[in-house]
Amino acid sequence: MKFIEFAHPEGGTFLVHVDHITAAHYRHGEGDMKSRLGLDLDERQNEIIIFGEEAERTWKKLQTLLHGDV
């Protein structure tokens, strides 16, 4: 099973099974603007938005899963 793990914005750790992700929207940060990753999830969960280094790390993990490097 393929999960991604990241810090929940309100504290703790969040695990999401990749099969529940319907879309991912990434914007790389520049200057004072932080990187941003929005994950649209299926009907079981709401959208999740993460920022900064956590967004960058999670995006890289998703890219690895997409390209089958796991």
C-alpha distances in whole Angstrom, upper triangle without the diagonal:
4,6,10,13,16,20,21,24,26,24,21,18,15,12,11,7,9,9,12,14,17,19,19,23,23,27,28,30,34,37,37,34,30,27,26,22,22,19,19,17,17,20,18,18,21,21,20,23,23,25,26,25,22,21,22,19,17,18,18,14,14,16,15,11,14,16,13,15,11
4,7,10,13,17,18,21,23,22,20,16,14,10,9,6,6,8,11,11,15,16,16,19,20,23,24,27,30,33,33,30,27,24,22,19,19,16,17,15,16,19,17,17,19,19,18,20,19,22,23,21,18,18,18,16,13,14,14,11,10,13,11,8,11,13,11,12,9
4,6,10,13,14,18,20,19,16,12,10,6,5,4,6,9,10,10,14,15,15,18,18,22,22,25,28,31,30,28,24,21,19,16,16,13,15,13,15,18,16,15,17,16,15,17,16,19,20,19,15,15,16,14,11,13,13,10,10,13,12,10,12,15,14,14,11
4,7,10,12,15,17,16,14,10,8,6,5,7,7,11,11,10,14,14,13,15,15,18,19,21,25,27,27,24,20,18,16,13,14,11,14,13,15,18,16,15,16,15,13,14,13,15,16,15,11,12,13,10,7,10,10,7,8,11,11,9,12,15,14,14,12
4,7,9,12,14,13,11,7,6,5,7,9,10,14,13,13,17,16,15,17,16,19,19,21,24,26,26,23,19,17,16,13,14,13,15,14,17,20,17,15,16,15,12,13,12,14,15,13,10,11,13,10,8,11,12,9,10,14,14,13,16,18,17,17,14
4,6,9,12,10,9,6,5,7,9,12,13,16,15,14,17,17,14,16,15,17,17,18,22,23,22,20,16,14,13,11,13,12,15,15,18,20,18,16,16,14,11,11,9,11,12,10,7,8,11,8,7,10,12,10,12,15,15,15,17,20,20,19,17
4,6,8,7,6,5,6,9,11,15,16,19,18,17,20,19,17,18,17,18,18,18,22,23,21,19,16,15,14,13,14,14,17,17,20,22,19,16,16,15,11,11,8,10,11,10,7,10,12,11,10,13,15,14,15,18,19,19,21,23,24,23,21
4,5,5,5,5,5,9,11,15,16,19,17,16,19,18,16,17,17,19,19,19,23,24,22,20,16,16,14,13,13,13,15,15,18,19,17,14,13,12,9,9,8,10,13,13,10,11,14,13,12,15,17,16,17,20,21,20,22,25,25,25,23
4,6,8,9,9,13,14,18,19,21,19,18,20,19,17,17,17,17,18,18,21,22,19,17,14,14,12,12,12,13,16,16,19,20,19,15,14,12,9,8,7,9,11,12,10,11,14,15,13,16,18,18,18,21,23,23,24,27,28,28,26
4,7,9,10,14,16,19,21,23,21,20,23,22,20,20,20,21,22,21,24,25,22,20,18,18,16,16,15,16,18,18,21,21,19,16,14,14,11,11,10,12,15,16,13,15,18,18,17,19,22,21,22,25,26,26,27,30,31,31,29
4,7,9,13,15,19,21,24,21,21,24,23,21,22,21,23,23,22,25,26,23,22,19,19,17,17,17,18,20,20,22,23,21,17,17,16,13,13,12,13,15,15,13,15,18,17,16,19,21,20,21,25,25,25,27,30,30,29,27
4,7,10,13,17,19,22,20,20,23,23,21,22,22,24,24,24,27,28,26,24,21,20,19,18,18,18,20,19,22,23,20,17,17,17,14,15,13,15,16,16,13,15,18,16,15,19,21,19,20,24,24,23,26,28,28,27,25
4,7,10,13,16,18,17,17,21,21,19,20,20,22,22,23,26,27,26,24,20,19,18,16,16,15,18,17,19,21,18,15,16,16,13,14,12,14,16,15,11,14,16,14,13,16,18,16,17,20,20,20,22,25,24,24,21
4,7,10,12,15,13,13,17,17,16,18,18,20,21,22,26,28,26,24,20,18,16,14,14,12,14,13,16,17,15,12,13,13,10,12,11,14,16,15,12,13,16,14,11,15,16,14,15,18,19,17,20,23,22,22,20
4,7,9,12,11,12,15,16,15,18,18,21,22,24,27,29,28,26,22,20,18,15,15,12,14,12,14,16,14,12,13,13,11,14,13,16,18,17,13,14,16,14,11,14,16,13,13,17,17,15,17,20,19,20,17
4,6,8,7,8,12,13,13,16,17,20,21,23,27,30,29,26,22,20,17,14,13,10,11,9,11,13,11,10,12,11,10,13,13,16,19,18,14,14,16,14,11,13,15,12,11,15,15,13,15,18,18,19,16
4,5,6,7,11,13,13,17,18,22,23,26,29,32,31,28,25,22,20,16,15,12,12,10,11,13,12,11,14,14,13,16,16,20,21,21,17,16,18,16,13,14,16,12,11,15,14,12,13,17,16,17,15
4,5,5,9,10,11,14,16,19,21,24,27,30,30,27,24,21,18,15,14,10,11,9,10,14,13,13,14,14,13,15,16,19,21,20,17,15,17,15,12,12,13,11,8,11,12,9,10,13,13,15,13
4,6,8,11,12,16,18,22,24,27,30,33,33,30,27,24,21,17,16,12,11,9,9,12,11,12,14,14,15,18,19,22,24,23,20,19,20,19,15,15,17,14,12,14,15,11,12,15,14,17,15
4,6,9,11,15,17,21,23,26,29,32,32,28,25,22,19,16,13,10,9,5,5,9,8,8,11,11,12,15,17,20,23,23,19,18,20,19,15,15,18,15,13,16,17,14,14,18,17,20,18
4,6,7,11,13,17,20,22,26,29,28,25,22,19,16,12,10,7,6,5,6,10,10,10,10,9,10,13,14,17,20,20,17,15,17,16,13,12,15,13,10,13,15,12,12,16,16,18,18
4,7,10,14,17,20,23,26,30,29,25,23,20,17,13,11,8,6,5,6,10,11,11,11,10,12,14,16,19,22,22,20,17,19,19,15,14,17,16,12,14,17,14,13,17,18,20,20
4,7,10,14,17,19,23,26,26,22,20,17,14,10,8,6,5,7,9,12,14,13,12,10,11,12,14,17,19,20,18,14,16,17,14,12,15,15,11,13,16,14,12,16,18,20,20
4,6,10,13,16,19,22,22,19,16,13,10,7,6,5,6,9,12,15,16,14,13,10,10,10,11,13,15,16,14,11,12,14,11,9,12,12,9,11,14,13,12,15,17,19,19
4,7,10,13,16,19,19,16,14,11,8,6,5,7,8,12,15,18,19,16,14,11,10,9,11,12,14,15,14,10,12,14,12,9,13,14,11,12,16,16,14,17,20,21,21
4,7,9,13,16,16,13,11,8,6,4,7,9,11,15,18,21,22,19,17,13,12,10,10,10,11,12,12,8,8,11,10,7,10,12,11,11,15,15,14,17,19,20,21
4,6,9,13,13,10,9,6,5,7,9,12,15,18,21,24,25,22,20,16,14,11,11,10,10,12,13,9,9,13,12,10,12,15,14,14,17,19,18,19,22,22,23
4,7,10,11,9,7,4,7,9,12,15,18,21,24,27,28,25,22,19,17,13,12,10,9,10,12,9,8,11,12,10,12,15,15,14,17,19,18,20,22,22,23
4,7,8,5,4,4,7,10,13,17,20,23,26,29,29,26,24,20,18,14,12,9,8,10,12,10,9,13,14,13,14,17,17,17,20,22,22,23,26,25,26
4,6,5,7,8,11,14,17,20,23,26,30,33,33,30,27,24,21,18,16,12,11,12,15,13,12,16,18,16,17,20,21,20,23,25,25,26,28,27,29
4,6,8,10,13,17,20,23,26,29,33,35,35,32,29,26,23,20,18,14,12,14,17,16,15,18,20,19,20,23,24,24,26,28,28,29,32,31,32
4,6,10,12,16,19,22,25,28,32,34,34,30,28,24,22,18,16,12,11,13,16,15,15,18,20,19,21,24,24,25,27,29,29,30,33,32,33
4,7,9,13,15,19,22,25,28,30,31,27,24,21,18,15,13,10,9,12,14,13,13,16,17,17,19,21,22,22,25,26,26,28,30,30,30
4,6,10,13,16,19,22,26,28,28,24,22,19,16,12,10,6,5,8,10,9,10,13,14,13,16,18,18,19,22,23,24,25,27,27,27
4,7,10,13,17,20,23,26,26,23,20,17,14,11,8,6,5,7,9,6,7,10,11,10,12,15,15,15,18,20,20,22,24,23,24
4,7,10,13,16,20,22,22,19,17,13,11,7,6,5,6,9,9,6,8,11,10,9,13,14,14,15,18,19,19,21,23,23,23
4,7,10,13,16,19,19,16,14,10,8,6,5,6,9,10,9,5,8,10,8,7,11,12,11,13,15,16,16,18,20,21,21
4,6,10,13,16,16,13,11,7,6,4,7,9,12,14,12,9,11,13,10,10,14,14,12,14,17,17,16,20,21,22,22
4,6,10,13,13,10,9,6,5,6,9,12,15,16,13,10,13,14,10,10,14,13,11,13,16,15,15,18,20,21,20
4,7,9,11,9,7,5,7,9,12,15,18,19,17,14,17,17,14,13,17,16,13,16,18,17,16,20,21,23,22
4,7,7,6,6,6,8,11,14,17,20,21,18,16,18,19,15,15,18,17,14,17,19,17,16,20,21,23,22
4,5,6,8,9,11,15,17,21,24,25,22,20,22,22,18,18,21,19,16,19,21,18,18,22,22,24,23
4,6,7,10,13,16,19,23,26,27,24,22,25,25,21,22,25,23,20,23,25,22,22,25,26,28,27
4,7,10,12,16,19,22,26,26,23,22,25,24,20,21,24,22,20,23,24,22,22,26,26,28,26
4,7,9,13,15,19,22,23,20,19,22,21,18,19,22,20,18,22,23,21,21,25,25,27,25
4,6,10,13,17,20,22,19,17,20,21,17,18,22,20,18,22,24,22,22,26,26,28,26
4,7,10,14,17,19,16,14,17,18,15,15,19,18,16,19,21,20,20,23,25,26,25
4,7,10,14,15,12,11,14,15,12,13,16,16,14,17,20,19,19,23,24,24,23
4,7,11,13,10,8,12,13,11,12,15,16,14,17,20,19,20,23,24,25,24
4,7,9,7,5,9,10,9,10,13,14,14,16,18,19,19,22,23,23,23
4,7,6,5,8,10,10,11,13,15,15,17,19,20,21,23,25,24,24
4,5,5,7,9,10,11,13,15,16,17,19,20,21,23,25,24,24
4,5,5,6,9,10,11,12,14,15,17,19,20,21,23,21,21
4,5,5,6,8,10,11,12,14,15,17,18,20,21,20,19
4,6,5,6,9,10,10,12,14,15,16,18,20,19,19
4,6,5,6,9,10,11,12,14,15,17,18,17,18
4,5,5,6,9,10,11,13,14,16,17,15,15
4,5,5,6,9,10,11,12,14,15,15,14
4,5,5,6,9,10,10,12,14,14,14
4,5,5,6,9,10,11,12,11,12
4,5,5,6,9,10,11,10,9
4,5,5,6,9,10,10,10
4,5,5,6,9,9,10
4,5,5,6,5,6
4,6,5,6,6
4,6,8,9
4,6,8
4,6
4
